Amino acid sequence: MNKKVPLRQCVGCREMKDKRELIRVVHAPDGTISLDFKGKMNGRGAYVCKCKDCLEKAIKNKGLERAFKEAIPTSVYDSLLKESESFEQ
């Protein structure tokens, strides 16, 4: 019997992909926004592909802002850019 593969939608390219192929950004109950690499943190999550192009689309179309209904600190975008560069190498 095959297990279901959990799919999530990227806020950049809007494609459904395997949850493990995406980076999870979490809006915690205390109001902080951070990256969640294990997928276990409490709070509302939004997902972005690991490629730089999708991240740039998410920044341009304000995908994370829409997902969390608030402004995203530039430090979160900086850490996402750093992570996407490390995956492309």
C-alpha positions in Angstrom: 0.0 0.0 0.0 1.5 3.3 -1.1 1.6 6.2 1.3 0.3 9.6 0.2 3.0 12.2 -0.5 2.2 15.5 1.2 2.0 18.3 -1.3 2.3 22.0 -0.6 1.9 25.0 -2.9 4.9 27.3 -3.4 4.0 31.0 -2.8 6.4 32.0 -5.7 5.6 29.8 -8.6 2.2 28.6 -7.2 3.0 24.9 -8.2 2.1 22.0 -6.0 5.3 20.1 -5.0 6.5 17.5 -2.5 6.7 19.0 1.0 10.3 18.0 1.3 11.3 19.9 -1.8 10.2 23.2 -0.2 11.4 25.6 2.5 8.8 26.3 5.2 8.5 29.8 6.6 6.6 29.9 9.9 4.6 32.7 11.5 4.8 31.6 15.2 2.0 32.4 17.7 4.3 34.9 19.4 4.5 36.9 16.2 8.0 36.0 15.0 8.6 34.8 11.5 11.4 32.3 10.9 12.5 29.4 8.7 11.6 25.9 9.7 13.8 23.2 8.2 12.3 20.3 10.1 8.7 21.2 9.5 7.7 20.8 13.1 7.5 24.4 14.5 4.2 25.6 15.8 2.4 28.3 13.8 1.1 29.0 10.3 3.4 27.9 7.5 4.0 29.0 4.0 6.2 27.2 1.5 8.8 28.5 -1.0 10.8 26.4 -3.5 14.5 26.1 -2.9 15.4 27.8 -6.2 16.3 31.5 -6.4 13.8 32.2 -9.2 10.8 31.2 -7.1 12.0 33.2 -4.2 12.3 36.3 -6.3 8.8 35.7 -7.6 7.5 35.4 -4.0 9.2 38.7 -3.1 7.9 40.4 -6.2 4.3 39.2 -5.9 4.3 39.5 -2.0 3.3 35.9 -1.6 4.5 35.6 2.0 2.8 38.9 2.9 -0.5 37.5 1.6 0.0 34.2 3.3 0.6 35.7 6.7 -1.4 38.9 6.3 1.5 41.1 7.6 4.8 42.6 6.5 7.8 40.3 6.3 11.1 41.5 7.8 14.0 41.8 5.4 16.0 39.5 7.6 13.7 36.6 6.6 14.2 37.3 2.9 18.0 37.6 3.5 18.1 34.2 5.1 15.9 32.7 2.4 18.2 34.1 -0.3 21.2 32.6 1.5 19.6 29.2 1.7 18.6 29.2 -1.9 22.2 30.0 -3.0 23.5 27.1 -0.9 21.0 24.7 -2.6 22.0 25.8 -6.1 25.7 25.1 -5.6 
